[in-house]
Amino acid sequence: MDPTDKPRPRVPAPQETSGSLRLSRVTPRNSPASPATPARTPPPPNDRFLGWDAGPDPTIAICEYDVTGDWELRGDLAELSLGGSSQCTISIPGRGLSARHCLLERRARKLRLNDLASSYGVFFRGRRLEGFADLSPGDMFTARPMTFVCLNDEMRQHRPTVFEILGSGAVRTPDWVMVESVTGSGPMLLTGKAGCDLDRLAHAIHAMSTRRNRKAVEVATVPPDGDAQVALAEQAFQTSLILHLGQEEEAPLDPDFVSKLFDARGGIRLIALAASPDIARRALTDANVELMQHIPVRALAYRRGEIHQLLDLRFKERAFHRRADDVTPVNQEALKRYHWPGNFAELRQVADAIIAYATLGSMRRAAVSLGVSRQKLTRHLERIGLATPLFGQDK
């Protein structure tokens, strides 16, 4: 599947040849493990909403498309080589790259990409690179067979959140969402069941966008008064409007207000959150929803193979020294079998309960620390199928 599936026109890279190239020789960095990647970098997504707010932004790292981890671009080096050789600044052996595949040169806030006469070529925006191309955050390039994305500080900070919420196998992959957040400015529709952290994903999208310098406007209920709606639209000018849509019985929103949200001249980036696309169509109309990039977030019931990894993320966040693989085999199976109706919200509750019990040594003290009754905490853990001792070394 193309990482970005709606091509839009952009100014092509200048077709010039670069001068002599000097390779930097420093300690290579390790490459993360990777699945198959696109053979050629696709063009960015089509966006009828003009990126008027784009500005200079330095690239501080690169990552492989839809693979966790990244390579930091050292700030003290003007040139960084990439390839399979251990002599390259970014050394990625065993992945099919030429020994010295391409070169990244710092040019003010941009990176200049050069092909070092590689065997399989370098591709940028769907075409084989001839000469050089200047890269900004959100740009992708393929040092065939690997595809990379340029990251700024904000992308690097919030990318793990997008991976956590969307997971592997998502319809819209984590890096598709990241690139669209950074290079696009059109409206988005996030859908998912209660507890799927749609609001956290919406804030990550805003934080990675070029509108991040203005605080996002978050609205749970659109005011019925016309003057209040105009004021809300003015407040969201040149930033993101995170709109929580209600239940299925909710009436359509005021047509004039909705048209303002979808008018590119209004300078608003709408990020709508709903339990289903039908709710969004009811509130915003079918025609407007067709203009939105739809990002469905799957319930954890469909991600049971990732539950241990998600629990470990929570354990790490809480500075807990144990891992999900440390629990007894019976409890490991229970965690995998459980359908997690509360999704991320429930998973965090369970992780915190496990931490409290393992740290304090009793269900009563754990319940007190969590602000719930002992009976309620016990029933919740039993419903999941967890039994004490939780960990193999517990007594």
Steps between C-alpha positions, in 0.01 A plus 500: 500500500630844417594688818331809351227411259381832355771665289509876491712725280809657645792694362758246381849498641752700291669280243856603568812307576680539828867556540752261649368309799695438817390220734493543877649207691355453848371212709202341321159478661292184520205447269161389635353180362274566203224340295479541125502865395379670182734470202455868422402795713144600405398864452346673804121485549263720303395803705255760368549690825806712430798467730514874561651454843814311396827652613867423558548197719822303557526123449672345802448127428384252239296182547409206284141522383264324745780347705555606861828670587700765318851628428597835645684732262795633693498877513879528489524341154439691179484179294352164593542193284250213496561147377593144584866570578619530858683815388174687440360748751176300494601139443219252419658170401311204358207694355599522135645851503813582306811537715475879465150555373422869551617816672309750713649851507385772737382810314363754750179336634476246218681181414638455151469142375756363253528156342853358527473300176312225686412173329122528540459874515344767720138607445325820605134578437457203273800566274856381493727773630725675252719766654365585844182573694447720806308331784279640776329323794230267370677440170569138407772354285589147398855374505378189327381271648450703824266797537583775750311795652659827614412589862505822698497516881121487527463207261768308685329570833144407400562221249507231774154613613361453150657152482352409840146610416482366143715188534615269225263412218302824522311618190680832530849408616674706770744669265227569243319693773820675607590611147144617433503693828818684404468552124121538474253746644168342407229371736533164672244259645613273784261218586507238772324359802505655846843485660691483170686825579368695203557823690864411569552418133339830397733697726803311366392585145472867590832497687679365190333742259635840402211655696645378827609852604135581569309297757238271352137587572312200643120497497271242659175675402450759226307797642155542339526879483621634164719775653667243726569279199661792313715573807602132516605503134703816557667344803603199287649714220847376404487207739323165544139461612459166681127430485344220706187377327225355716284192478299374203189694594683835477344746253700639205718800583412844368577501124661846508732398782591175325575680173737728691688197633550363147588831332876499436499881516383478861838366612350229723620142507210287618579180691167333573466212748209257475404145591422426134501665155117498505499736797734734313282489188194584706670800660711628208319365186615226263664744260724653764600166651613391153757785516648372826790263551342214699721341767328205668645390835449131574373375834749304710286188453650486151855560626540223756843409371621849599361510855828405667684770305238761596518399865877532489465855368285586801741326737788700352303824524441430871867400554396146601787252478295191403368409155190319375709193420591480869145411609411136545415301184137472615472877533675556168235290327223683685631837380504375141152344514324796658305718252573839667162672456639818659794505255796723597321649800445154648846378408654791693280420800609137497867590458477741794328232709775249421765756593323593825454138607858402412640806677283504814463125547127475570170557322371723780795740489493498119130592502556786745781641286276487190201657677266200454357238730680171550192315374482704179869450424477126571192458277669685214812284512291185528290605200820519296606162634801618701589302810752552777788468505520729198872449443692177502723603790218637716432319827 
